[in-house]
Amino acid sequence: MTKPISYADAGVSIDKANLAVAKIREHARSTFNEKTLTEIGSFGGMFSGVFPGMAEPILVASADGVGTKLKVAFETGIHNTVGADLVNHCVNDILVQGARPLFFLDYFATGKLDPEVTASVVEGFARACRENGCVLLGGETAEMPSMYADGEYDLAGFIVGVVDKAKVIDGKSIKPGDVVLGLPSTGLQTNGYSLARKLFFEVGGYTVDSYIDELGTTVGEALLATHSSFLPQIEPLLGTQASSLQSGQDARVPLIKGLAHITGGGFLENIPRILPEGVSVEINRGSWPEPPIFGLMQKIGNVSDHEMFRTFNMGIGMVIICGEADAEILAGQLKDRFVIGQVSNQNQERVVIA
């Protein structure tokens, strides 16, 4: 008699999936609030859409991944940070339009499910969700034999936030003379890892365990530095109006005119996304301390300045644009910030690194 074939024989263990969900459930519950209407395990997560404090609530959504930073997690065996990277990245992406996060959904896919690794990743999701006041509402854990190498997985995150329409940050009021502030990043955050890995591991000959005096840590630890959330610093300023009105200035001009999350594409691709027509931004290199990891990578691969600023954040994770009269006030309310440039009339390039 032919032996009956089960799903487990095809490489998918429902029992391991159930164990993983049990571990995930407790992490997710730690993020729930009064607007959470379902338990983990429902077909769909439900969240209250009542916003009594807003005249015209606008939902803001985003989706992203961690990219090849995951390769560093695989090599080091450290899995409880990449989930936080993904949540914080998504939080920052909707923050630039003035939105506060409501809930987050994750997608975790692997070839062979390891409940402990899965739980470690979700621990990072939950920790970052709690820190950002965001509910981990649900997600998908997929076991797909032959799709991924042993010990590897992929992640995606989906976030929904809300902002009152009158308080949307859209960059439309940005004009020449405005000031550009920068909030410092924690290393590479979640972008540029394909180039960084090539520079360190292929060109430089380092491993994740190589200790580099210039970095004060191992390569693996430096590359796994967690992506910062800028919500705690910026949230108290959301919706605040400019304090110093100039002649002819619209009284509705916000204190923060524009925000740019410096992710994939670096300075050169991300700042133009918030600029109105007719203006450029001049960035003064040297006006903030660049973390040594960037200079080291540039030296290892003889990478051009243009390529560095188009690939990496160079030590600035979030750019804030405000009126000249409000720059000092705004800078005084931010713990760590640098005045890194100014808005000018349209140049040939939308972003000029001086």
ZIRALIN-V168234 format. One line per field, one symbol per residue. ss: DSSP state (A for helix, B for strand, O for the rest). Layout:
# ZIRALIN-V168234
ss: ???
This chain:
# ZIRALIN-V168234
ss: OOOOOOOAAAOOOAAAAAAAAAAAAAAAAOOOOOOBOOOOOOOOOOBOOOOOOOOOBBBBBBBBBOOOAAAAAAAAOOOOOAAAAAAAAAAAAAAOOOOBBBBBBBBBBBOOOOAAAAAAAAAAAAAAAAAOOOBBBBBBBBBOOOOOOOOOBBBBBBBBBBBBAAAOOOOOOOOOOOBBBBBBOOOOOOOOAAAAAAAAAAAOOOOOOOBBOOOOBBAAAAAOOOOOOOAAAAAAAOOOBOOOOOOOOOOOOBOOOBBBBOOOOAAAAAAAAAOOOOBBBBBOOOOOOOOAAAAAAAAAAOOOAAAAAAAOOOOBBBBBBBOAAAAAAAAAAOOOOBBBBBBBBOOOOOBBBO
